[in-house]
Amino acid sequence: MKLVDKYDSFIFDLDGTIYRGEHLIPQADEVINHLKSIGKKIVFVSNKTTGTVNDYYLLLKNWGLNIEEDEIINSTLVVANYLLRNFTGETFFAIGEDSFVNEIKKSGLKYSVDPKVIKVLLVTLDRTLDYKKLEIAAQALENGAKFFAANIDDTCPVDSGEVLDAGSTISALEKRTHRKLELHFGKPSEFMFNEIINRLKPNLENTILIGDRLETDIAMGNKFGIDTALVETGVKHFVNGLNGFSPTYQLKSVFDIINRKI
């Protein structure tokens, strides 16, 4: 039996698994289009917040993937849904890029850089991060703002290697303020998992999650009882496990899904 034949539902990480930086992982389009052609359920899940769901949809379509926009979930969407339900009308500040900030505004929150009025601090990947943003965030936390993160990845894979991501910023703020992160909404959180389940409605025994990170992708599969595959096309990882997380399979790339025998 081939790996592709064992599962009905496939959860794919994006950055580092389907593409890296600005380039599609070789033959990733063939894999996705083959899975769709034989009736498999697919959802793409990303902790990256520098683009909207529509941005990622257009990117993947441009690379020739036969997908639908509602097959994509990112942590911006998950955190925005939570805030819409629980913090509409409140004032927020984000260590995040314009795309992320604008999506949060759509959920009914008001943006401010005044630490005295900020009620919710959000942290995510921010390639424009500077000392001023860190101090606004720190002072807001010292004034009692909620401490949330869209994701907790330490790094993000790019063409040339990796760049600092939200986890590193969270650690700096925790040390600066002696506050601990309260909630995060990306992988491997329950918030993200519930969003996936709502989209796929899968039989978990016939579901596999494919990603490049032990501490987010593989951790989420382990946490919720889903088989996992760790690919080698993204961040550097330690195949002997991290904090007890271990994949069901280790693959060179997603292409192994359609030719790997098990």
C-alpha positions as CSV (number, residue, x, y, z in Angstrom):
1,M,0.0,0.0,0.0
2,K,1.1,3.5,-0.8
3,L,0.9,6.3,1.8
4,V,-1.6,8.2,-0.4
5,D,-4.0,5.2,-0.3
6,K,-4.1,5.0,3.6
7,Y,-5.7,8.5,4.2
8,D,-8.8,10.3,3.1
9,S,-7.9,13.7,4.5
10,F,-4.7,15.6,4.2
11,I,-3.7,18.7,6.3
12,F,-0.7,20.5,4.8
13,D,1.5,23.2,6.3
14,L,2.4,25.8,3.7
15,D,5.7,27.6,4.2
16,G,8.5,25.0,4.2
17,T,6.2,22.2,3.1
18,I,4.4,23.4,-0.1
19,Y,6.7,26.3,-0.8
20,R,9.7,28.0,0.8
21,G,10.1,31.7,0.6
22,E,9.2,32.6,-3.0
23,H,9.6,29.2,-4.6
24,L,7.3,26.2,-4.8
25,I,8.7,23.0,-3.4
26,P,9.5,20.8,-6.5
27,Q,6.5,18.7,-7.6
28,A,4.3,20.0,-4.8
29,D,1.7,21.1,-7.4
30,E,1.7,17.6,-8.8
31,V,1.0,16.1,-5.4
32,I,-1.9,18.4,-4.6
33,N,-3.5,18.2,-8.0
34,H,-3.3,14.4,-7.9
35,L,-4.9,14.2,-4.4
36,K,-7.7,16.5,-5.6
37,S,-8.2,14.4,-8.7
38,I,-8.8,11.2,-6.8
39,G,-11.2,12.8,-4.3
40,K,-9.1,13.4,-1.2
41,K,-10.0,16.1,1.2
42,I,-7.4,18.8,1.6
43,V,-6.8,21.8,3.9
44,F,-3.8,24.1,4.0
45,V,-2.8,25.5,7.4
46,S,-0.3,28.2,8.1
47,N,1.0,30.1,11.1
48,K,2.3,32.8,8.8
49,T,0.4,36.1,9.0
50,T,2.2,38.3,6.5
51,G,-0.6,37.7,3.9
52,T,-4.3,37.1,4.0
53,V,-6.0,33.9,3.1
54,N,-6.8,35.4,-0.3
55,D,-3.2,36.3,-0.8
56,Y,-2.1,32.7,-0.2
57,Y,-4.9,31.4,-2.4
58,L,-3.8,33.5,-5.3
59,L,-0.2,32.5,-4.7
60,L,-1.0,28.8,-4.8
61,K,-3.3,29.2,-7.8
62,N,-0.5,31.1,-9.7
63,W,1.7,28.1,-9.1
64,G,-0.9,25.8,-10.7
65,L,-2.5,24.2,-7.7
66,N,-6.1,23.2,-8.3
67,I,-7.5,24.4,-5.0
68,E,-10.3,26.5,-3.5
69,E,-9.9,29.5,-1.2
70,D,-11.9,27.9,1.6
71,E,-9.3,25.1,1.7
72,I,-6.8,27.6,3.3
73,I,-6.6,28.6,7.0
74,N,-4.0,30.9,8.6
75,S,-3.6,32.0,12.1
76,T,-4.7,35.5,11.3
77,L,-8.1,34.1,10.4
78,V,-8.2,32.0,13.7
79,V,-7.3,34.9,16.0
80,A,-9.6,37.3,14.2
81,N,-12.5,35.0,14.7
82,Y,-11.7,34.7,18.4
83,L,-11.4,38.4,18.8
84,L,-14.7,39.0,16.9
85,R,-16.5,36.8,19.4
86,N,-14.8,38.1,22.5
87,F,-13.2,41.5,22.1
88,T,-15.2,43.5,19.5
89,G,-14.8,47.2,20.1
90,E,-11.7,46.9,22.3
91,T,-8.4,48.6,21.5
92,F,-5.4,46.6,20.4
93,F,-1.7,46.9,19.4
94,A,0.1,44.4,17.3
95,I,3.7,43.5,16.7
96,G,2.8,42.4,13.2
97,E,2.8,43.7,9.6
98,D,0.2,45.9,7.9
99,S,-1.7,42.9,6.4
100,F,-2.2,41.4,9.8
101,V,-3.2,44.7,11.5
102,N,-5.8,45.4,8.8
103,E,-7.4,42.0,9.1
104,I,-7.7,42.4,12.9
105,K,-9.3,45.8,12.4
106,K,-12.0,44.0,10.3
107,S,-12.9,41.9,13.3
108,G,-14.1,45.1,15.1
109,L,-11.1,46.1,17.1
110,K,-9.5,49.6,17.2
111,Y,-5.8,50.0,16.7
112,S,-3.7,52.2,19.0
113,V,-0.1,52.9,19.8
114,D,-1.0,54.4,23.3
115,P,0.0,51.8,26.0
116,K,-2.5,53.4,28.4
117,V,-5.5,52.4,26.3
118,I,-4.4,49.2,24.7
119,K,-6.4,46.3,26.0
120,V,-5.1,43.5,23.7
121,L,-1.5,42.9,22.6
122,L,-1.1,40.6,19.6
123,V,2.3,39.2,18.6
124,T,3.2,37.6,15.3
125,L,5.9,37.6,12.6
126,D,7.0,41.2,11.9
127,R,9.8,42.0,9.5
128,T,9.4,45.7,10.4
129,L,10.0,45.1,14.1
130,D,11.9,47.8,16.0
131,Y,12.6,48.9,19.5
132,K,9.7,51.4,19.5
133,K,7.2,48.6,18.8
134,L,8.7,46.4,21.6
135,E,8.4,49.2,24.1
136,I,4.8,50.0,23.2
137,A,4.0,46.3,23.6
138,A,6.0,46.1,26.9
139,Q,4.3,49.1,28.4
140,A,0.9,47.9,27.3
141,L,1.5,44.6,29.1
142,E,2.7,46.4,32.2
143,N,-0.6,48.3,32.1
144,G,-2.6,45.0,32.1
145,A,-3.2,44.4,28.4
146,K,-4.1,40.8,27.4
147,F,-1.0,39.0,26.0
148,F,-2.0,37.0,22.9
149,A,0.0,35.6,19.9
150,A,-1.2,34.6,16.4
151,N,1.6,32.0,16.4
152,I,4.6,30.9,18.5
153,D,7.1,29.8,15.8
154,D,10.7,30.8,16.7
155,T,11.7,31.2,13.1
156,C,10.2,31.3,9.6
157,P,11.8,29.6,6.6
158,V,12.9,31.8,3.7
159,D,14.9,31.1,0.6
160,S,18.2,32.0,2.2
161,G,17.6,30.2,5.5
162,E,15.4,31.3,8.4
163,V,14.3,34.7,10.0
164,L,13.2,35.5,13.5
165,D,9.5,34.9,14.1
166,A,6.9,35.5,16.9
167,G,8.4,33.0,19.4
168,S,11.6,35.1,19.7
169,T,9.6,38.3,20.3
170,I,7.3,36.6,22.8
171,S,10.4,35.4,24.8
172,A,11.8,38.9,24.8
173,L,8.6,40.5,26.1
174,E,8.2,37.8,28.7
175,K,11.6,38.6,30.1
176,R,11.1,42.4,29.8
177,T,7.7,42.4,31.6
178,H,7.6,39.2,33.6
179,R,4.3,38.5,32.0
180,K,3.5,35.1,30.4
181,L,1.8,34.6,27.1
182,E,-1.9,33.9,27.8
183,L,-3.2,32.4,24.5
184,H,-1.9,31.6,21.0
185,F,-4.0,30.7,18.0
186,G,-1.7,29.0,15.5
187,K,-0.5,25.4,15.4
188,P,-0.6,23.4,17.7
189,S,-3.4,25.3,19.5
190,E,-6.9,23.9,20.0
191,F,-8.2,27.1,18.3
192,M,-6.5,26.1,15.1
193,F,-7.4,22.4,15.4
194,N,-11.1,23.3,15.8
195,E,-11.0,25.5,12.7
196,I,-9.5,22.5,10.7
197,I,-12.1,20.1,12.0
198,N,-14.9,22.5,11.0
199,R,-13.5,22.6,7.5
200,L,-12.7,19.0,6.9
201,K,-15.1,17.2,9.2
202,P,-12.7,14.2,8.9
203,N,-12.5,10.7,10.4
204,L,-9.3,11.4,12.4
205,E,-8.1,7.8,11.9
206,N,-7.9,8.5,8.2
207,T,-6.3,11.9,8.4
208,I,-2.6,12.9,8.2
209,L,-0.9,16.2,8.9
210,I,2.2,17.0,6.8
211,G,4.6,19.8,7.9
212,D,8.2,20.8,8.5
213,R,8.1,21.6,12.2
214,L,8.2,19.3,15.2
215,E,7.1,21.9,17.7
216,T,4.0,23.1,15.7
217,D,3.0,20.7,13.0
218,I,4.0,17.3,14.5
219,A,3.1,18.6,18.0
220,M,-0.5,19.3,16.8
221,G,-0.8,15.9,15.3
222,N,0.5,14.2,18.4
223,K,-1.8,16.3,20.6
224,F,-5.0,15.5,18.8
225,G,-4.2,11.9,17.8
226,I,-3.6,12.4,14.0
227,D,-0.8,10.7,12.0
228,T,1.9,13.0,10.9
229,A,4.7,13.3,8.3
230,L,7.8,15.5,8.8
231,V,9.3,16.8,5.6
232,E,12.9,18.0,5.2
233,T,12.2,21.0,3.0
234,G,11.6,23.6,5.6
235,V,13.2,24.6,8.9
236,K,16.1,22.6,10.4
237,H,14.8,19.9,12.8
238,F,16.1,17.2,15.0
239,V,14.6,13.9,13.9
240,N,15.2,12.3,17.3
241,G,12.3,14.4,18.6
242,L,11.8,17.7,20.4
243,N,9.9,17.7,23.8
244,G,8.7,14.2,23.1
245,F,7.1,15.0,19.7
246,S,7.8,12.5,16.9
247,P,6.3,12.0,13.4
248,T,4.6,8.9,12.1
249,Y,6.7,9.2,8.9
250,Q,9.8,11.1,7.8
251,L,9.7,12.3,4.2
252,K,12.2,14.0,1.9
253,S,9.4,16.2,0.6
254,V,5.7,16.1,-0.1
255,F,6.3,14.3,-3.3
256,D,6.9,11.2,-1.2
257,I,3.2,11.1,-0.4
258,I,2.3,9.7,-3.7
259,N,5.2,7.3,-4.2
260,R,6.1,6.2,-0.7
261,K,5.1,2.6,0.2
262,I,4.2,1.8,3.8
